[in-house]
């Protein structure tokens, strides 16, 4: 879990004090009659906050190399994790436990496309990921933004969603129009550039490690466009220009 809201924790503590812990936490036995928590951190904290001395638990005899797998799978199946927490857990299972998306989908009862969509969230800019976690935008907005490759454009659309209070449908239309405009610009640019200028463009793209674009008008004037995805990347470009 990335974060636990203090307000929600207090609300959960009050609920548990009134109705008891409905969903037990999961633990495993360790040495000297101790138990190690596998899943249920938020529930455990709420019980402690509510002053409970005894709570129901599920005890699982899980080995060290299986513990994280069990914890992640159990947590993913719950409903109160935010999409980024789920995405990180899924990514962890695939990379560290060598699950395929198909196998993982069967384990947690979700479709393969759902697994894929969650993991794609991690390719979004961290600012957008934070917006998803904080419920500033919905998972529907995020899925639309994911169809744009350029991180700068992603952020622009994200800011428009917030500023203009765009619906998911509005966002999908903007993304579609953005991709169409980008495709037309690429085609027009390819047509207008001679082989000589295309070679220069490719050389510049390789040098800056960016998709550099040349814009040449009929009178021979033009401009060079060098995109950058962050302030650090801009600093790298400036250093290359000064070297």
Buried (B, 14 or more C-beta within 10 A) or exposed (E): EEEEEEEEBEEBBEBBBEEEBEEEBBBBEEEEEEEEBBBBBBBBBBBEBBEBEEBEBBEBEBEEEBBBBBBBBBBBBEEEBBBBBBBBBBBBBBEEBEBEBEBBBEBBEBEBEBBEBBBBBEEBBEEBBEBBBEEBBBBEBBBBBBBBEBBEBBBBBBEBBEEEEBEBEBBBEBBEEBBEEBEEEEEEBEEBBEEEBEEBBEEBBEEBEBBBBBBBEEEEEBEEBBBBBEEEBEEBBEEEEEE
